Amino acid sequence: MRRKIVLLAIAVAIPVLAGNDARARFGRLVGALSEGPGGARLLLASAFASEAGWRAEERRYQELRQKLTRQQPEYRVWQRSPDELWVYDNRPELGIGMHGMTEKQLGLVRALGIRLIRLTLYWQEMEKTETPGVYDAKYLRHWDELVARAKKHGVELLVVVHGNPPGVGWATREESYGRFARFMGDMARRYPSVRFWELWNEMDVGFTDLFGAGVTPPVPMRERGKHYARMLKLAYPEIKRVNPKALVLAGGMTDWQEFPRGLYEGGGRDYFDIMNLHAYGVPVEWGVVTRGAALRDIMVEHGDSERPFWLTEMGIDAGSLVAAWGVPKGSPAEIGEALDRMHHGQWEGAIRAAFETGLYAKVLPYQFEAGNEAMRDQLADPEFARKHLPKGRTIDDYGFGIVRRDGVTPRPTYEWLKRAQLNRSIRNRPSYRTDVKVTPAPKGVPVGYRSRRQGDTLVIQGVRVDAYAPTQIKLNRE
């Protein structure tokens, strides 16, 4: 199994089940997820081994959805530091993750009204030896071309960087943190048009052992967050030194409780700009809301209630749908249509939940093109495709992606996104000016703006609010 099956297990997938066969179906889901790393079965069983467990989770989702779905403010204000305010547009924006980015694929993405694309830069592919700063010429050219192509098409990149090059790992972690910081400085310098950098991917549970995932003896999740904070204290200043306009996202985490607590307790608050979560599960919208709300509560505990918060992965594949509900009934054509319909339903439900609750500033689902991962041993069998799928299709045509495995043929989810044009408001009005009200009023006078105080409120006049990135306002506290 390649990838998301791990996430579903770690993030605790929650099936929507009802009727007398509920427990049996839940058992199938646990069995499918147990193909991932050891402990997956235990995680699921301990959380939702009974109907009461996941019914309670459903109630929590419904309560949060009702509580959070209300009229959202036009903008948000975050006190980044005693000397700085950030003002950002509160209209949620849809982006998308991609593995590749051909001219044709970019055309398809732009037709959705999307301008924000998440791409992965693999550290181990750029730096293939134990010698820091020696970069692979071919991979450099590849990234030069990607960045140039993005500029040509008017899209903005969120670049997620991860992967262990030779000599990097848990045993050499302190040295490796410094090496990563130097690497990030080099990348931020080479690509100044890249505004958003995401440091590592699901580093709380895998993809690297640099922060304690997968090592022996086991490192508690909160301690992993503290190790991650140590890396941020080195990498963040280096990125800002070479490109002060760059914005740093915390790596997308699947743990929404202990890891972020460790991040804050380790002193990481001042060394990233945007909080970031990955939310998987069945149904997807439950995790999007309940985990996002739980992580937001931790942010509130640490004085970070208004920090920008992004969701950079959520999604589902056919294997997860089959694990929860079984293979749809009917002919191969009907089964294919059902899998597409369920995929669309999960995406639409999750995106609407994310937008309506106002939990996230940006939502980047996984993925434009990506195959199936859950239950892969069974579903990738050619015999399964022959018996259950339309002629010429494989299970990867019904994976995480919104296009088929050829990378360009739209699925119904793509067609819905094209009709819905969820970013229409932002496209029609990407920025605006307004008088920004800050309550309680911070100490100091905004630099470069007229302002006045009304009781406990500071009114900053004529602030340009941009849907792309926060407006940073310095405060003169003298």
DRENDONU-761695 format. One record per residue (C-alpha): x, y, z. Coordinates in nm, 3 decimals, padded with zeros to 5 digits, m for minus. Example, Ala and Ser with C-alpha at 12.3 -4.5 7.8 and 13.67 -1.06 7.14 Angstrom:
% residues 2
+---------+---------+---------+
:      xx :      yy :      zz :
+---------+---------+---------+
:  01.230 : m00.450 :  00.780 :
:  01.367 : m00.106 :  00.714 :
+---------+---------+---------+
***
This chain:
% residues 478
+---------+---------+---------+
:      xx :      yy :      zz :
+---------+---------+---------+
:  00.000 :  00.000 :  00.000 :
:  00.142 :  00.334 : m00.096 :
: m00.001 :  00.622 :  00.098 :
: m00.346 :  00.728 :  00.203 :
: m00.436 :  00.399 :  00.363 :
: m00.186 :  00.499 :  00.630 :
: m00.361 :  00.830 :  00.676 :
: m00.703 :  00.677 :  00.704 :
: m00.576 :  00.446 :  00.973 :
: m00.384 :  00.704 :  01.169 :
: m00.649 :  00.973 :  01.135 :
: m00.921 :  00.725 :  01.240 :
: m01.158 :  00.667 :  00.952 :
: m01.524 :  00.684 :  01.051 :
: m01.776 :  00.494 :  00.844 :
: m02.133 :  00.607 :  00.795 :
: m02.319 :  00.290 :  00.871 :
: m02.670 :  00.200 :  00.970 :
: m02.890 : m00.101 :  01.011 :
: m02.821 : m00.458 :  01.121 :
: m02.505 : m00.496 :  00.913 :
: m02.337 : m00.190 :  01.067 :
: m02.083 : m00.379 :  01.273 :
: m01.998 : m00.614 :  00.990 :
: m01.928 : m00.326 :  00.755 :
: m01.723 : m00.151 :  01.019 :
: m01.526 : m00.470 :  01.059 :
: m01.452 : m00.474 :  00.685 :
: m01.320 : m00.120 :  00.712 :
: m01.093 : m00.206 :  01.003 :
: m00.968 : m00.510 :  00.815 :
: m00.888 : m00.305 :  00.507 :
: m00.709 : m00.038 :  00.704 :
: m00.502 : m00.293 :  00.891 :
: m00.303 : m00.345 :  00.573 :
: m00.124 : m00.024 :  00.673 :
:  00.145 :  00.006 :  00.942 :
:  00.120 : m00.197 :  01.261 :
: m00.126 : m00.051 :  01.505 :
: m00.378 :  00.067 :  01.248 :
: m00.630 : m00.194 :  01.354 :
: m00.578 : m00.105 :  01.719 :
: m00.623 :  00.267 :  01.657 :
: m00.951 :  00.214 :  01.481 :
: m01.081 : m00.051 :  01.715 :
: m01.002 :  00.151 :  02.024 :
: m01.180 :  00.458 :  01.890 :
: m01.486 :  00.320 :  01.717 :
: m01.521 : m00.047 :  01.798 :
: m01.887 : m00.002 :  01.882 :
: m02.180 :  00.154 :  01.709 :
: m02.208 :  00.393 :  02.004 :
: m01.858 :  00.524 :  01.937 :
: m01.916 :  00.637 :  01.585 :
: m02.270 :  00.750 :  01.658 :
: m02.119 :  00.982 :  01.919 :
: m01.880 :  01.111 :  01.657 :
: m02.170 :  01.177 :  01.423 :
: m02.345 :  01.378 :  01.694 :
: m02.028 :  01.578 :  01.753 :
: m02.003 :  01.653 :  01.382 :
: m02.365 :  01.768 :  01.363 :
: m02.328 :  01.988 :  01.671 :
: m02.012 :  02.151 :  01.538 :
: m02.159 :  02.198 :  01.193 :
: m02.458 :  02.380 :  01.339 :
: m02.245 :  02.587 :  01.578 :
: m01.986 :  02.693 :  01.322 :
: m02.210 :  02.745 :  01.019 :
: m02.312 :  03.104 :  01.057 :
: m02.246 :  03.442 :  00.902 :
: m01.869 :  03.468 :  00.878 :
: m01.678 :  03.796 :  00.920 :
: m01.548 :  03.956 :  00.601 :
: m01.189 :  03.947 :  00.722 :
: m00.985 :  03.819 :  01.015 :
: m00.715 :  03.992 :  01.217 :
: m00.432 :  03.799 :  01.382 :
: m00.182 :  03.961 :  01.615 :
:  00.130 :  03.798 :  01.475 :
:  00.346 :  03.957 :  01.744 :
:  00.324 :  04.255 :  01.982 :
:  00.451 :  04.469 :  01.693 :
:  00.255 :  04.328 :  01.399 :
: m00.101 :  04.260 :  01.287 :
: m00.203 :  04.039 :  00.995 :
: m00.530 :  04.107 :  00.814 :
: m00.656 :  03.841 :  00.574 :
: m00.962 :  03.772 :  00.363 :
: m01.201 :  03.534 :  00.535 :
: m01.360 :  03.406 :  00.214 :
: m01.247 :  03.042 :  00.179 :
: m01.061 :  02.958 : m00.139 :
: m01.029 :  02.624 : m00.318 :
: m00.692 :  02.505 : m00.442 :
: m00.580 :  02.154 : m00.535 :
: m00.286 :  01.919 : m00.499 :
: m00.109 :  01.787 : m00.808 :
:  00.165 :  01.532 : m00.876 :
:  00.249 :  01.662 : m01.222 :
:  00.167 :  01.987 : m01.394 :
:  00.154 :  01.957 : m01.773 :
:  00.024 :  02.236 : m01.994 :
: m00.298 :  02.044 : m02.056 :
: m00.349 :  01.970 : m01.687 :
: m00.297 :  02.335 : m01.599 :
: m00.562 :  02.428 : m01.852 :
: m00.804 :  02.189 : m01.685 :
: m00.724 :  02.331 : m01.342 :
: m00.766 :  02.691 : m01.454 :
: m01.107 :  02.601 : m01.599 :
: m01.214 :  02.527 : m01.240 :
: m01.126 :  02.882 : m01.136 :
: m00.836 :  02.752 : m00.924 :
: m00.514 :  02.950 : m00.893 :
: m00.343 :  02.774 : m00.597 :
: m00.163 :  02.443 : m00.663 :
:  00.024 :  02.228 : m00.412 :
:  00.331 :  02.049 : m00.549 :
:  00.595 :  01.836 : m00.380 :
:  00.966 :  01.910 : m00.396 :
:  01.154 :  01.601 : m00.279 :
:  01.466 :  01.691 : m00.082 :
:  01.625 :  01.354 : m00.154 :
:  01.580 :  01.406 : m00.528 :
:  01.738 :  01.751 : m00.518 :
:  02.023 :  01.661 : m00.282 :
:  02.124 :  01.306 : m00.368 :
:  02.450 :  01.278 : m00.176 :
:  02.565 :  01.327 :  00.180 :
:  02.729 :  01.656 :  00.078 :
:  02.501 :  01.951 :  00.161 :
:  02.443 :  02.202 : m00.115 :
:  02.525 :  01.972 : m00.407 :
:  02.207 :  01.970 : m00.614 :
:  02.096 :  01.744 : m00.896 :
:  02.110 :  01.939 : m01.222 :
:  01.822 :  01.750 : m01.384 :
:  01.589 :  01.799 : m01.088 :
:  01.683 :  02.167 : m01.069 :
:  01.589 :  02.210 : m01.435 :
:  01.263 :  02.027 : m01.370 :
:  01.174 :  02.270 : m01.093 :
:  01.288 :  02.571 : m01.292 :
:  01.042 :  02.461 : m01.561 :
:  00.758 :  02.403 : m01.312 :
:  00.795 :  02.746 : m01.157 :
:  00.814 :  02.913 : m01.499 :
:  00.506 :  02.721 : m01.617 :
:  00.310 :  02.827 : m01.310 :
:  00.394 :  03.193 : m01.373 :
:  00.294 :  03.157 : m01.738 :
: m00.050 :  03.023 : m01.644 :
: m00.109 :  03.265 : m01.357 :
: m00.115 :  03.002 : m01.084 :
:  00.042 :  03.027 : m00.741 :
:  00.241 :  02.739 : m00.598 :
:  00.235 :  02.596 : m00.249 :
:  00.555 :  02.391 : m00.244 :
:  00.572 :  02.113 :  00.015 :
:  00.927 :  01.997 :  00.083 :
:  01.009 :  01.661 :  00.237 :
:  01.213 :  01.341 :  00.205 :
:  01.538 :  01.224 :  00.365 :
:  01.855 :  01.260 :  00.154 :
:  02.159 :  01.046 :  00.240 :
:  02.289 :  01.119 :  00.588 :
:  01.963 :  01.266 :  00.717 :
:  01.763 :  01.087 :  00.984 :
:  01.674 :  01.048 :  01.348 :
:  02.027 :  00.950 :  01.451 :
:  02.164 :  01.275 :  01.306 :
:  01.859 :  01.490 :  01.370 :
:  02.021 :  01.802 :  01.516 :
:  02.270 :  01.822 :  01.230 :
:  01.991 :  01.736 :  00.985 :
:  01.772 :  02.023 :  01.107 :
:  02.051 :  02.267 :  01.026 :
:  02.111 :  02.104 :  00.691 :
:  01.742 :  02.133 :  00.605 :
:  01.744 :  02.501 :  00.702 :
:  02.032 :  02.570 :  00.463 :
:  01.853 :  02.376 :  00.190 :
:  01.533 :  02.574 :  00.238 :
:  01.728 :  02.898 :  00.221 :
:  01.874 :  02.791 : m00.112 :
:  01.533 :  02.694 : m00.252 :
:  01.362 :  03.012 : m00.133 :
:  01.643 :  03.217 : m00.287 :
:  01.627 :  03.033 : m00.620 :
:  01.246 :  03.058 : m00.647 :
:  01.146 :  03.403 : m00.513 :
:  00.811 :  03.384 : m00.695 :
:  00.709 :  03.093 : m00.470 :
:  00.531 :  03.261 : m00.181 :
:  00.412 :  02.955 :  00.013 :
:  00.644 :  02.686 :  00.153 :
:  00.513 :  02.386 :  00.349 :
:  00.782 :  02.224 :  00.561 :
:  00.741 :  01.845 :  00.553 :
:  00.438 :  01.627 :  00.491 :
:  00.266 :  01.422 :  00.760 :
:  00.593 :  01.422 :  00.951 :
:  00.398 :  01.333 :  01.265 :
:  00.334 :  00.977 :  01.142 :
:  00.572 :  00.899 :  00.858 :
:  00.749 :  01.002 :  00.538 :
:  01.051 :  01.080 :  00.760 :
:  01.190 :  00.964 :  01.092 :
:  01.349 :  01.303 :  01.151 :
:  01.105 :  01.399 :  01.426 :
:  01.060 :  01.056 :  01.582 :
:  00.797 :  00.879 :  01.372 :
:  00.864 :  00.508 :  01.336 :
:  01.175 :  00.493 :  01.553 :
:  01.258 :  00.255 :  01.837 :
:  01.195 :  00.311 :  02.121 :
:  00.875 :  00.494 :  02.020 :
:  00.872 :  00.872 :  02.054 :
:  00.543 :  01.009 :  02.196 :
:  00.346 :  01.225 :  01.956 :
:  00.380 :  01.539 :  02.169 :
:  00.758 :  01.496 :  02.177 :
:  00.759 :  01.466 :  01.799 :
:  00.591 :  01.805 :  01.784 :
:  00.867 :  01.950 :  02.003 :
:  01.136 :  01.808 :  01.774 :
:  00.954 :  01.959 :  01.478 :
:  00.956 :  02.297 :  01.654 :
:  01.336 :  02.272 :  01.686 :
:  01.363 :  02.234 :  01.311 :
:  01.131 :  02.531 :  01.253 :
:  01.349 :  02.754 :  01.469 :
:  01.631 :  02.700 :  01.221 :
:  01.448 :  02.681 :  00.887 :
:  01.198 :  02.965 :  00.931 :
:  01.455 :  03.243 :  00.989 :
:  01.661 :  03.121 :  00.694 :
:  01.362 :  03.133 :  00.457 :
:  01.264 :  03.479 :  00.582 :
:  01.623 :  03.603 :  00.551 :
:  01.640 :  03.533 :  00.177 :
:  01.273 :  03.610 :  00.100 :
:  01.094 :  03.820 :  00.364 :
:  00.769 :  03.791 :  00.168 :
:  00.765 :  03.410 :  00.186 :
:  00.499 :  03.248 :  00.404 :
:  00.571 :  02.923 :  00.586 :
:  00.308 :  02.657 :  00.650 :
:  00.348 :  02.398 :  00.920 :
:  00.372 :  02.060 :  00.754 :
:  00.033 :  01.899 :  00.700 :
: m00.027 :  01.694 :  01.013 :
: m00.266 :  01.405 :  01.056 :
: m00.262 :  01.422 :  01.436 :
: m00.481 :  01.709 :  01.547 :
: m00.410 :  01.694 :  01.921 :
: m00.076 :  01.589 :  02.067 :
:  00.157 :  01.686 :  01.781 :
:  00.034 :  02.048 :  01.762 :
:  00.047 :  02.073 :  02.141 :
:  00.411 :  01.969 :  02.123 :
:  00.471 :  02.221 :  01.846 :
:  00.348 :  02.503 :  02.070 :
:  00.509 :  02.373 :  02.389 :
:  00.839 :  02.344 :  02.204 :
:  00.833 :  02.717 :  02.132 :
:  00.735 :  02.687 :  01.767 :
:  00.461 :  02.951 :  01.763 :
:  00.677 :  03.227 :  01.619 :
:  00.843 :  03.006 :  01.356 :
:  00.563 :  02.935 :  01.112 :
:  00.291 :  03.150 :  00.960 :
:  00.000 :  02.923 :  00.871 :
: m00.143 :  02.623 :  01.058 :
: m00.209 :  02.319 :  00.843 :
: m00.409 :  01.996 :  00.872 :
: m00.476 :  01.682 :  00.668 :
: m00.821 :  01.533 :  00.733 :
: m00.926 :  01.192 :  00.603 :
: m01.200 :  00.951 :  00.703 :
: m01.535 :  00.817 :  00.589 :
: m01.734 :  01.035 :  00.550 :
: m01.465 :  01.289 :  00.472 :
: m01.667 :  01.587 :  00.597 :
: m01.673 :  01.453 :  00.952 :
: m01.296 :  01.465 :  00.981 :
: m01.278 :  01.799 :  00.804 :
: m01.503 :  01.955 :  01.069 :
: m01.431 :  01.766 :  01.392 :
: m01.052 :  01.755 :  01.354 :
: m01.033 :  02.110 :  01.228 :
: m01.238 :  02.234 :  01.523 :
: m01.025 :  02.037 :  01.769 :
: m00.703 :  02.179 :  01.628 :
: m00.852 :  02.529 :  01.630 :
: m00.926 :  02.480 :  02.003 :
: m00.557 :  02.408 :  02.063 :
: m00.467 :  02.722 :  01.870 :
: m00.703 :  02.919 :  02.095 :
: m00.536 :  02.774 :  02.405 :
: m00.205 :  02.915 :  02.283 :
: m00.331 :  03.261 :  02.191 :
: m00.351 :  03.177 :  01.822 :
: m00.725 :  03.181 :  01.759 :
: m00.702 :  03.398 :  01.447 :
: m00.391 :  03.252 :  01.284 :
: m00.453 :  03.156 :  00.918 :
: m00.545 :  02.785 :  00.901 :
: m00.531 :  02.576 :  00.584 :
: m00.653 :  02.229 :  00.494 :
: m00.398 :  02.098 :  00.244 :
: m00.523 :  01.741 :  00.206 :
: m00.858 :  01.564 :  00.224 :
: m01.013 :  01.314 : m00.012 :
: m01.114 :  00.954 : m00.072 :
: m01.056 :  00.666 : m00.310 :
: m01.264 :  00.369 : m00.427 :
: m01.093 :  00.132 : m00.186 :
: m01.209 :  00.331 :  00.113 :
: m01.562 :  00.346 : m00.026 :
: m01.566 : m00.029 : m00.085 :
: m01.422 : m00.095 :  00.261 :
: m01.704 :  00.102 :  00.420 :
: m02.000 :  00.005 :  00.201 :
: m01.891 : m00.292 : m00.008 :
: m01.877 : m00.319 : m00.387 :
: m02.181 : m00.143 : m00.536 :
: m02.446 : m00.367 : m00.690 :
: m02.512 : m00.384 : m01.062 :
: m02.338 : m00.420 : m01.395 :
: m01.978 : m00.299 : m01.447 :
: m02.112 :  00.024 : m01.596 :
: m02.342 :  00.076 : m01.297 :
: m02.061 :  00.000 : m01.051 :
: m01.835 :  00.254 : m01.221 :
: m02.109 :  00.515 : m01.211 :
: m02.174 :  00.442 : m00.843 :
: m01.807 :  00.479 : m00.748 :
: m01.791 :  00.810 : m00.933 :
: m02.113 :  00.927 : m00.771 :
: m01.988 :  00.838 : m00.422 :
: m01.654 :  01.010 : m00.486 :
: m01.836 :  01.325 : m00.596 :
: m02.066 :  01.313 : m00.295 :
: m01.776 :  01.285 : m00.052 :
: m01.588 :  01.573 : m00.215 :
: m01.889 :  01.801 : m00.233 :
: m01.991 :  01.731 :  00.125 :
: m01.641 :  01.792 :  00.259 :
: m01.577 :  02.109 :  00.059 :
: m01.912 :  02.260 :  00.150 :
: m01.854 :  02.174 :  00.517 :
: m01.510 :  02.336 :  00.507 :
: m01.644 :  02.649 :  00.337 :
: m01.960 :  02.689 :  00.544 :
: m01.796 :  02.641 :  00.884 :
: m01.523 :  02.896 :  00.812 :
: m01.258 :  02.675 :  00.972 :
: m01.008 :  02.710 :  00.689 :
: m00.881 :  02.999 :  00.478 :
: m00.770 :  02.767 :  00.197 :
: m00.882 :  02.414 :  00.109 :
: m00.661 :  02.201 : m00.117 :
: m00.808 :  01.851 : m00.166 :
: m00.601 :  01.548 : m00.256 :
: m00.576 :  01.525 : m00.559 :
: m00.604 :  01.631 : m00.923 :
: m00.463 :  01.299 : m01.045 :
: m00.401 :  01.006 : m00.807 :
: m00.483 :  00.639 : m00.813 :
: m00.641 :  00.405 : m00.562 :
: m00.456 :  00.296 : m00.248 :
: m00.697 :  00.140 :  00.002 :
: m00.757 : m00.236 : m00.040 :
: m00.512 : m00.225 : m00.328 :
: m00.412 : m00.591 : m00.313 :
: m00.772 : m00.693 : m00.384 :
: m00.896 : m00.414 : m00.608 :
: m00.593 : m00.379 : m00.836 :
: m00.629 : m00.743 : m00.940 :
: m00.710 : m00.752 : m01.316 :
: m00.980 : m01.007 : m01.240 :
: m01.161 : m00.754 : m01.019 :
: m01.156 : m00.499 : m01.302 :
: m01.279 : m00.756 : m01.553 :
: m01.575 : m00.856 : m01.337 :
: m01.672 : m00.526 : m01.177 :
: m01.551 : m00.227 : m01.380 :
: m01.632 : m00.089 : m01.725 :
: m01.415 : m00.220 : m02.008 :
: m01.077 : m00.052 : m02.021 :
: m01.101 :  00.082 : m01.667 :
: m00.890 : m00.016 : m01.366 :
: m00.937 :  00.071 : m01.001 :
: m00.695 :  00.363 : m01.049 :
: m00.959 :  00.529 : m01.266 :
: m01.162 :  00.553 : m00.943 :
: m00.886 :  00.666 : m00.708 :
: m00.833 :  00.992 : m00.524 :
: m00.813 :  01.199 : m00.842 :
: m01.078 :  01.411 : m01.009 :
: m00.950 :  01.290 : m01.346 :
: m00.893 :  00.935 : m01.470 :
: m00.556 :  00.763 : m01.458 :
: m00.462 :  00.915 : m01.795 :
: m00.435 :  01.245 : m01.609 :
: m00.672 :  01.444 : m01.831 :
: m01.013 :  01.275 : m01.861 :
: m01.256 :  01.446 : m01.619 :
: m01.458 :  01.250 : m01.365 :
: m01.798 :  01.371 : m01.241 :
: m01.630 :  01.540 : m00.944 :
: m01.431 :  01.755 : m01.185 :
: m01.745 :  01.844 : m01.379 :
: m01.921 :  01.948 : m01.058 :
: m01.629 :  02.173 : m00.961 :
: m01.635 :  02.328 : m01.307 :
: m02.006 :  02.404 : m01.278 :
: m01.986 :  02.525 : m00.919 :
: m01.695 :  02.769 : m00.972 :
: m01.643 :  02.791 : m00.598 :
: m01.383 :  03.067 : m00.628 :
: m01.608 :  03.298 : m00.830 :
: m01.633 :  03.557 : m00.553 :
: m01.256 :  03.577 : m00.514 :
: m01.197 :  03.581 : m00.889 :
: m01.443 :  03.869 : m00.931 :
: m01.301 :  04.064 : m00.636 :
: m00.952 :  03.939 : m00.546 :
: m00.888 :  04.233 : m00.315 :
: m01.072 :  04.524 : m00.159 :
: m01.016 :  04.814 :  00.081 :
: m01.199 :  04.851 :  00.407 :
: m01.171 :  04.999 :  00.755 :
: m01.044 :  04.718 :  00.976 :
: m01.166 :  04.695 :  01.334 :
: m00.946 :  04.523 :  01.593 :
: m01.095 :  04.430 :  01.931 :
: m00.944 :  04.437 :  02.186 :
: m00.727 :  04.720 :  02.060 :
: m00.357 :  04.632 :  02.058 :
: m00.098 :  04.868 :  02.196 :
:  00.072 :  05.092 :  01.943 :
: m00.011 :  05.293 :  01.633 :
: m00.037 :  05.130 :  01.287 :
:  00.252 :  05.238 :  01.065 :
:  00.147 :  05.383 :  00.729 :
: m00.226 :  05.399 :  00.808 :
: m00.466 :  05.647 :  00.958 :
: m00.635 :  05.505 :  01.264 :
: m00.858 :  05.595 :  01.554 :
: m00.969 :  05.434 :  01.877 :
: m01.330 :  05.373 :  01.966 :
: m01.339 :  05.245 :  02.322 :
: m01.160 :  04.910 :  02.320 :
: m01.151 :  04.895 :  01.939 :
: m00.877 :  05.012 :  01.705 :
: m01.005 :  05.119 :  01.362 :
: m00.742 :  05.109 :  01.087 :
: m00.857 :  05.299 :  00.781 :
: m00.826 :  05.195 :  00.418 :
: m00.660 :  04.856 :  00.461 :
: m00.615 :  04.656 :  00.142 :
: m00.739 :  04.303 :  00.208 :
: m00.608 :  04.052 : m00.046 :
: m00.747 :  03.702 : m00.090 :
: m00.402 :  03.579 : m00.193 :
: m00.198 :  03.656 :  00.118 :
: m00.231 :  03.845 :  00.448 :
: m00.169 :  04.219 :  00.475 :
:  00.100 :  04.279 :  00.737 :
:  00.067 :  04.596 :  00.947 :
:  00.349 :  04.708 :  01.174 :
:  00.268 :  04.871 :  01.508 :
:  00.473 :  05.155 :  01.652 :
:  00.465 :  05.091 :  02.028 :
:  00.684 :  05.384 :  02.133 :
+---------+---------+---------+
***
